[in-house]
Amino acid sequence: MDKPTTKAPTDERTIISSLDNDEERTPSEQAKKPPYLIIIEGPHAGGHFQLFQGKNIIGRSNNCAVQLQDHSVSRNHVEIEKGEAGWMIRDLGSKNGTYVNGGLISDTVVFGHKDVIKVGIYILRLVTQTIKPEEEMEIPSDFAIGGKTVLTESPNSPDGLTSEMAKKDIPKDEFDEEGNVKDKKDEEVKAPASLSTRLRKTAIFVVGSIGIIACVGYLTWHFFLHPSGGGKGVKPPVKLPEAVVDPQSMPATDQLVDMPQVPTQEAVPQKVPVFLDFASSPLPSTISFQDKELGKAPLRVNVELESGKEYTATAVFYMQDMQESYTLPVKFKVTEGESVIPILFRAPIGMLKVNDLPRDVQFYLEGVFEYDRFKEKPAKLNEIVLKKPIYIPYGKYTVELRKSRQLGESQTYVQDIIFKREFTIAEDQPTYILDIKEEDLKVFPVEINSTPQQSDVFVDGKLMGKTPYKGLFPLGEHTLTLRKEGYFEHSQLLKVDINTEFISDIKLETSVAGAHLNNANAMMSRELYQEAVNELAQALASNPAPSEVGQANYLLGSCYLKLGDIERSLTYFGLSQQTEDWKYPSMLGKVAAYAIVKRVNDALPLLVDVMLNAKDESIKRQANDLFQQMSPFRSVIYAYTDPAGAK
């Protein structure tokens, strides 16, 4: 029994009448926009009808969204509805059934773009994307029947009548409401019971009479006409000669007779219906499968494939700004029991994003793609839409901003490069952002590294910081200087007139005394304190700079402290304390020596001085740690006067 349906509005349904009915109501041109169904085989082939939100029911009933007036179509034949998984189709208990891509459906199934359904004598295609007219009307091989009339056997017809036979050869009063032949068993008029009894008795009498007559005839023939002893005129049976067979003419029993071989038929691989769910990143792509273009991803199509066989689908990514296309193939297999196969095309493509640009500049981009490293691809981008991604392949790029400049009072103009950057687009760096303002064109970025680090950076005699250093310098000429105690000073001239990155890695050369100091530090890290003392002695004998003298005395004090010679340790710490750069580290060295010999009163004044006056936070932290080791108290009030002895 067909299920009740909600009557669709007049402007949201299409009526397709049978061939003997000239009336046909089709939607307007707007109804031809996807999604819609198109009749590709049957009466009124090429007719479109729009699919709307909610349930779309096809049948002969006046309440159906699409009316197909043919007896092969049930009143409420099939229901189509858009669900979360896609377009859903469900047969509503029709007499002739519903077929999707050649297969009879018994439950709700998902079908997609360009899939084909069969309803009675009609074959229709679902269209959810804009396609060419020839693709709309293409009939799959499974449905190629050569004519406009499809004869389908009704699965519920006891006589095996086709819909056409039923329509042409059977009177109209023998159809039910669904257009199928009525079951005549229900209409037979049964004879009365008494008449049936009399007929059976008459039949028994006739059969018995015939049997009696037959027996009498046989006995008369056997005993009177042909007695068993034989009589005159009766000839004995003639004995036929036996056939003589020549044994030599018989084939030998051990010989095999060659029989013609019957060709074996190879098993046809079984195909299963599956949905291919295509997606692409980072931008939409055109999908092709089995030498056929399917449409743009994201896309879901229904196909029949062999289980376990490897297939290849391809996606073509088109990058409009670069006028470049990239083709990506993906292989996949159908696993038994799998109904939906997700296929993701992830192309080696990143993006360039321009957030801001100066006025009246021309944008040039040149790159070497990762998938084609032997070819440079230049591009001049005339129309830059701010904050809109420009898709470009993975690779190394150079971007330039150019501005026209007039040569004197002539009519000649040249293109000056006013901004230049090099960058890389890769899987771990898929995006590069440009944010350039007018004031940015007056400076250039600087990145300076040195060996060793923590060298002082001077620009035009002004201290800018320590290495590693990053900053902005004004355009023009500058003198860059690097200084570090124990190493020779490094100077170089910079001349930059465009906004382009200046990156430099400078290795400082050391003095003779500085080399001995570096060796002593290496030995102390390996706890070779006596060997370090020998290196420090050579450093003091190599005409060291004042800061190198202070460093050598501090390191000697540290070595003797580790060796347990407290008096020598205090002596060298006292000498290094006279050098300003090593004053507070040396005072902490003396505190550590006093702590070992329990001279707390001598250590506390030095600790207070360091904690109050030192600028280096690391030195202050060392002083606090020493205080916690020396004193069990959390806080101490220490009064200090100069001169000492005040009450």
PEZI-V298154 format. One record per pair of residues at least 6 apart in sequence whose ideal C-beta (glycine too) atoms are under 7 Angstrom apart, sorted by the first residue. I is the first residue (numbers start at 1). J is the second residue. D is the distance in Angstrom with one decimal. If there is no record, write none. Layout:
{{I;J;D} {I;J;D}}
This chain:
{{1;93;6.6} {2;74;6.1} {2;75;5.2} {2;76;3.7} {2;92;5.6} {2;93;6.2} {3;76;6.0} {3;92;5.3} {5;57;4.6} {5;63;5.1} {5;64;6.6} {5;76;5.6} {6;55;6.9} {7;63;4.3} {8;65;4.0} {12;50;7.0} {12;52;5.0} {12;65;6.3} {13;64;6.7} {13;65;4.2} {13;66;5.9} {13;67;6.8} {14;25;6.4} {14;26;5.7} {14;27;5.9} {14;47;7.0} {14;49;3.4} {14;66;5.0} {15;24;6.9} {15;25;4.4} {15;67;4.0} {16;24;6.4} {16;39;6.8} {16;43;6.8} {16;44;5.1} {16;47;5.8} {16;67;6.5} {16;68;4.9} {16;69;6.9} {17;23;5.1} {17;24;5.7} {17;69;4.4} {18;43;6.2} {18;69;4.7} {18;70;4.8} {19;43;5.0} {21;69;5.9} {24;44;6.0} {26;47;5.7} {26;48;6.8} {27;48;6.7} {27;49;5.9} {27;50;5.3} {31;48;6.3} {31;49;6.7} {31;50;3.9} {32;48;5.1} {34;127;5.3} {34;128;5.0} {34;129;5.7} {34;130;6.2} {35;51;4.5} {35;127;6.6} {35;128;4.6} {36;48;5.1} {36;49;6.1} {36;50;5.0} {36;51;5.8} {36;127;5.6} {37;49;5.5} {37;51;6.6} {37;124;4.7} {37;125;6.9} {37;126;6.1} {38;46;6.8} {38;47;7.0} {38;48;5.1} {38;124;6.5} {38;125;5.3} {38;127;6.1} {38;136;5.2} {39;45;5.2} {39;46;6.5} {39;47;4.7} {39;122;5.9} {39;124;5.4} {40;123;5.4} {40;124;6.7} {40;125;5.3} {40;137;5.2} {40;139;5.8} {41;123;3.7} {41;139;6.1} {41;143;6.5} {41;150;6.8} {42;121;5.1} {42;122;4.0} {42;123;6.1} {42;148;6.8} {42;150;6.7} {46;137;6.6} {49;66;5.2} {51;80;6.6} {53;82;6.9} {54;81;6.9} {55;79;5.5} {55;81;5.0} {56;65;4.6} {56;66;6.9} {56;80;4.4} {56;81;6.8} {57;64;4.8} {57;65;5.5} {57;76;5.8} {57;79;5.1} {58;64;6.1} {58;66;4.6} {58;68;6.3} {58;77;5.3} {58;78;5.1} {58;119;5.7} {59;73;6.1} {59;74;5.7} {59;75;5.1} {59;76;4.5} {59;77;4.2} {60;67;6.4} {60;68;6.6} {60;69;5.9} {60;73;5.3} {60;74;6.9} {60;75;5.0} {61;75;4.3} {61;76;5.6} {64;76;6.6} {68;119;6.5} {68;120;6.7} {68;122;5.6} {70;120;5.5} {70;121;5.7} {71;163;5.9} {71;166;6.3} {71;167;4.9} {71;175;6.6} {71;179;3.3} {72;96;5.6} {72;120;3.2} {72;121;4.8} {72;152;6.4} {72;163;3.4} {72;179;6.9} {73;119;5.9} {73;120;3.9} {74;94;3.9} {74;95;5.7} {74;178;4.9} {75;177;6.5} {75;178;6.1} {76;92;4.8} {77;92;6.2} {77;94;4.5} {77;98;6.9} {77;119;5.5} {78;89;6.4} {78;90;6.9} {78;91;5.4} {78;92;6.0} {78;94;6.6} {78;98;4.6} {78;119;5.8} {79;90;4.9} {79;92;5.7} {80;87;6.5} {80;89;5.3} {81;88;5.1} {85;110;5.2} {86;110;4.9} {86;112;5.7} {86;300;5.7} {87;110;6.9} {87;111;5.8} {87;112;6.4} {87;126;6.3} {88;108;5.5} {88;110;5.9} {89;100;6.3} {89;105;6.9} {89;109;6.0} {89;111;5.5} {89;117;6.5} {90;108;4.3} {91;97;6.4} {91;98;4.2} {91;105;5.7} {95;154;5.8} {95;156;5.1} {95;178;5.1} {95;180;4.7} {96;120;5.7} {96;152;5.8} {96;154;5.4} {96;163;6.6} {97;104;5.2} {97;155;6.1} {98;105;5.6} {98;117;6.5} {98;119;6.1} {99;117;6.6} {99;118;3.9} {100;109;6.0} {100;111;5.3} {100;115;6.4} {100;117;5.4} {101;115;5.7} {101;116;5.7} {101;273;6.6} {101;302;6.0} {101;304;6.7} {102;142;3.7} {102;143;6.8} {103;273;6.3} {110;275;6.3} {111;126;6.3} {111;302;5.3} {112;275;6.7} {112;300;4.6} {112;301;5.2} {112;302;5.2} {113;126;6.6} {113;127;6.9} {113;128;4.4} {113;129;5.6} {113;295;6.3} {113;299;6.8} {113;301;6.0} {114;125;6.2} {114;126;7.0} {114;127;6.9} {114;301;6.8} {115;126;5.2} {115;302;4.8} {116;123;6.2} {116;125;5.3} {116;140;5.7} {116;143;6.3} {117;124;5.4} {120;163;6.4} {121;149;6.5} {121;150;4.5} {121;152;6.9} {121;163;6.2} {123;143;5.4} {125;136;6.5} {127;136;6.3} {129;295;4.8} {149;164;6.2} {151;162;4.2} {151;163;7.0} {151;164;5.3} {152;162;6.2} {152;163;5.8} {153;160;5.7} {153;162;5.8} {154;161;6.5} {154;163;6.7} {154;180;6.0} {156;180;6.6} {157;180;6.4} {157;181;5.8} {158;183;6.8} {159;181;6.5} {161;181;5.8} {166;180;7.0} {166;181;5.4} {170;181;6.1} {174;181;6.1} {174;182;5.4} {175;181;6.7} {175;182;6.9} {176;182;5.3} {269;306;4.6} {271;304;4.2} {271;305;6.1} {271;306;5.6} {272;304;6.7} {272;305;6.7} {272;307;5.6} {272;334;6.6} {273;302;6.4} {273;304;5.2} {274;303;6.5} {274;305;5.8} {274;334;5.8} {274;338;6.5} {274;339;6.0} {274;341;5.8} {275;300;5.7} {275;302;5.4} {275;339;6.5} {275;340;4.7} {276;300;6.9} {276;301;5.3} {276;303;6.2} {276;341;5.5} {276;343;6.1} {277;300;5.0} {277;340;5.6} {277;341;6.6} {277;342;4.8} {277;343;6.7} {278;287;4.9} {278;297;4.6} {278;298;6.5} {278;299;4.5} {278;343;5.2} {279;297;5.6} {279;298;5.0} {279;344;5.1} {280;297;4.2} {280;315;5.4} {280;345;4.2} {281;344;6.9} {281;346;5.0} {282;349;5.8} {282;351;6.8} {282;391;6.9} {283;317;6.3} {283;349;7.0} {283;391;5.5} {284;296;5.1} {284;297;5.7} {285;296;7.0} {285;297;5.3} {285;315;3.9} {285;316;5.9} {285;317;4.7} {285;345;5.7} {286;293;6.5} {286;296;5.7} {286;315;6.8} {286;316;4.6} {287;294;4.7} {287;295;6.3} {287;297;5.4} {287;299;5.6} {287;313;6.5} {287;315;5.5} {288;294;6.5} {288;314;5.0} {289;313;4.6} {294;301;5.6} {297;315;6.6} {297;345;6.8} {305;311;6.4} {305;334;4.8} {306;334;6.8} {307;334;5.0} {307;336;5.0} {308;333;6.3} {308;334;6.9} {309;333;6.8} {309;334;6.8} {310;331;5.7} {310;333;5.3} {311;332;5.9} {312;329;5.4} {312;331;5.2} {313;330;5.6} {313;343;6.0} {314;327;5.9} {314;328;6.8} {314;329;4.8} {315;328;5.0} {315;345;3.9} {316;325;5.8} {316;327;5.2} {317;325;6.6} {317;326;4.7} {317;328;6.9} {317;347;4.8} {317;349;6.2} {318;325;4.8} {319;349;6.9} {319;391;4.5} {319;392;6.5} {321;381;5.9} {321;390;4.7} {321;391;7.0} {322;377;6.8} {322;379;5.4} {322;392;5.7} {324;377;6.7} {324;393;6.7} {326;347;5.7} {326;349;6.8} {326;393;6.4} {328;345;5.2} {328;347;5.3} {330;343;5.8} {330;345;5.9} {332;341;6.1} {332;343;5.9} {334;341;6.7} {348;370;5.9} {348;371;6.4} {348;393;6.1} {348;394;4.3} {349;391;5.5} {349;392;7.0} {349;393;5.5} {349;394;7.0} {350;392;6.2} {350;394;6.1} {350;425;3.8} {350;430;4.0} {350;431;6.1} {351;389;4.0} {351;390;6.3} {351;391;5.5} {351;392;6.8} {351;430;6.9} {351;431;5.4} {352;390;4.4} {352;392;5.7} {352;432;5.4} {353;387;6.5} {353;389;5.7} {353;431;6.3} {353;433;4.9} {354;384;5.4} {354;386;5.9} {354;434;4.8} {355;386;6.3} {355;387;5.7} {355;433;6.2} {355;434;6.8} {355;435;4.3} {356;386;6.7} {356;435;5.0} {356;436;6.0} {356;437;5.9} {357;384;6.4} {357;436;5.8} {358;436;6.3} {358;437;6.9} {358;438;5.0} {358;441;6.3} {360;403;6.5} {361;401;4.6} {361;402;6.7} {361;403;5.5} {362;380;7.0} {362;402;4.7} {363;381;4.7} {363;384;5.6} {363;401;6.4} {364;380;5.6} {364;400;4.5} {364;402;6.3} {365;379;4.9} {365;381;6.2} {365;397;6.3} {365;399;5.3} {366;376;6.1} {366;378;4.6} {366;397;6.8} {366;398;5.1} {367;377;5.7} {367;392;6.6} {367;395;4.8} {367;396;6.4} {367;397;3.9} {368;376;5.5} {368;395;5.2} {368;396;5.3} {369;377;6.5} {369;393;4.4} {369;395;4.2} {370;393;6.5} {370;394;4.0} {370;395;4.8} {371;393;6.6} {392;425;6.1} {394;425;5.3} {394;426;5.4} {395;425;6.1} {396;424;5.3} {397;423;5.6} {397;425;6.7} {398;420;6.9} {398;422;5.2} {399;421;5.2} {399;434;6.9} {400;417;5.4} {400;419;6.7} {400;420;5.2} {401;418;5.5} {401;419;3.8} {402;415;4.4} {402;416;6.5} {402;417;5.6} {402;418;6.9} {403;416;5.6} {403;418;5.2} {404;413;4.7} {404;415;6.1} {405;413;6.6} {405;414;5.6} {405;416;4.9} {406;413;5.5} {407;414;6.3} {417;498;5.6} {418;441;5.5} {418;498;5.7} {418;499;6.7} {419;436;6.2} {419;441;6.3} {419;498;6.7} {419;499;4.6} {420;498;6.2} {420;500;4.2} {421;501;6.9} {423;432;4.7} {425;432;6.3} {440;499;6.3} {441;499;5.4} {442;474;6.6} {442;475;6.0} {443;472;4.4} {443;473;6.5} {443;474;5.7} {443;475;6.5} {443;499;6.8} {444;473;6.0} {444;475;6.1} {444;496;4.9} {444;499;5.1} {444;500;6.0} {444;502;6.1} {445;472;5.9} {445;501;5.1} {446;470;7.0} {446;471;5.4} {446;472;6.9} {446;473;5.2} {446;502;4.9} {447;470;5.1} {447;501;7.0} {447;503;4.6} {448;457;6.0} {448;467;5.8} {448;469;4.6} {448;504;5.3} {448;506;6.9} {449;467;5.9} {449;468;4.8} {449;505;4.6} {450;467;4.0} {450;482;5.7} {450;506;4.8} {450;508;6.1} {451;507;4.5} {451;508;6.7} {452;484;6.7} {452;508;6.8} {453;467;5.2} {453;468;6.3} {454;466;5.1} {454;467;6.5} {455;466;6.4} {455;467;4.7} {455;482;4.7} {455;483;6.5} {455;484;4.2} {455;508;6.3} {456;463;6.1} {456;466;6.0} {456;482;6.9} {456;483;4.6} {456;484;6.7} {457;464;4.7} {457;465;5.4} {457;466;6.5} {457;467;6.1} {457;469;4.7} {457;482;6.2} {458;464;6.7} {458;481;4.0} {458;483;6.9} {459;473;6.5} {459;478;5.5} {459;480;6.0} {460;478;5.7} {460;479;5.6} {464;471;6.3} {475;496;6.0} {475;497;5.6} {477;493;6.8} {477;494;6.8} {477;495;4.9} {478;494;4.5} {479;491;6.3} {479;493;6.0} {480;491;6.9} {480;492;5.3} {480;494;5.6} {481;489;6.5} {481;490;6.9} {481;491;4.7} {482;490;4.4} {482;506;5.8} {482;508;6.4} {483;489;5.2} {484;508;5.9} {485;545;6.6} {485;547;4.0} {485;548;6.2} {486;510;5.8} {486;511;6.4} {486;514;3.1} {486;517;5.6} {486;548;5.8} {487;508;3.9} {487;509;6.3} {487;510;4.8} {487;514;5.9} {488;508;6.6} {488;509;4.6} {488;511;6.6} {490;506;5.6} {490;508;5.8} {494;502;6.6} {496;502;6.1} {510;518;6.7} {512;542;4.4} {513;539;4.6} {513;542;4.2} {513;543;6.7} {513;544;3.6} {513;548;4.8} {514;548;6.4} {516;535;5.0} {516;536;7.0} {516;538;4.8} {516;539;3.6} {516;542;6.3} {517;539;5.1} {517;548;6.4} {517;551;5.9} {517;552;6.4} {519;535;4.7} {520;532;4.4} {520;535;4.1} {520;536;4.9} {520;539;6.9} {520;555;5.7} {523;531;4.8} {523;532;4.1} {523;535;6.5} {524;532;4.8} {524;559;6.7} {529;559;4.5} {529;562;5.0} {529;563;5.4} {532;555;7.0} {532;559;5.3} {533;556;6.5} {533;559;5.1} {536;552;5.0} {536;555;5.5} {536;556;5.2} {539;548;6.7} {539;552;4.9} {540;549;6.8} {540;552;5.2} {544;552;6.5} {546;579;6.5} {547;579;6.5} {547;581;5.4} {549;579;6.7} {550;576;4.9} {550;579;2.7} {550;581;6.0} {550;582;4.0} {551;582;6.3} {553;572;4.8} {553;575;4.2} {553;576;3.7} {554;573;7.0} {554;576;3.9} {554;582;4.9} {554;585;6.0} {554;586;5.5} {554;589;6.8} {556;572;4.2} {557;569;4.9} {557;572;3.6} {557;573;3.9} {557;576;6.4} {557;586;6.9} {557;589;5.1} {558;589;6.3} {560;568;4.2} {560;569;4.1} {560;572;6.5} {561;569;4.2} {561;589;6.7} {561;592;6.5} {561;593;5.8} {566;593;5.2} {566;596;6.2} {566;597;5.8} {569;593;5.0} {570;590;5.9} {570;593;5.3} {573;586;4.6} {573;589;4.2} {573;590;4.7} {573;593;7.0} {576;582;4.5} {576;586;4.3} {577;583;5.5} {577;586;4.0} {577;587;6.1} {584;610;5.3} {584;614;4.6} {584;619;5.0} {585;619;6.6} {587;606;4.7} {587;609;6.6} {587;610;5.5} {588;610;6.2} {588;619;6.8} {588;622;5.6} {588;623;6.1} {588;626;6.5} {590;606;5.9} {591;603;4.5} {591;606;5.0} {591;607;5.6} {591;626;5.3} {592;626;6.5} {594;602;4.8} {594;603;3.9} {595;603;5.8} {595;626;6.8} {595;629;6.7} {595;630;5.2} {600;630;5.9} {603;630;6.2} {604;638;5.8} {605;640;5.9} {607;623;5.4} {607;626;6.4} {607;627;5.4} {608;638;5.4} {608;640;6.4} {610;619;6.5} {610;623;4.3} {611;620;6.0} {611;623;5.0} {611;624;6.9} {614;620;5.4}}
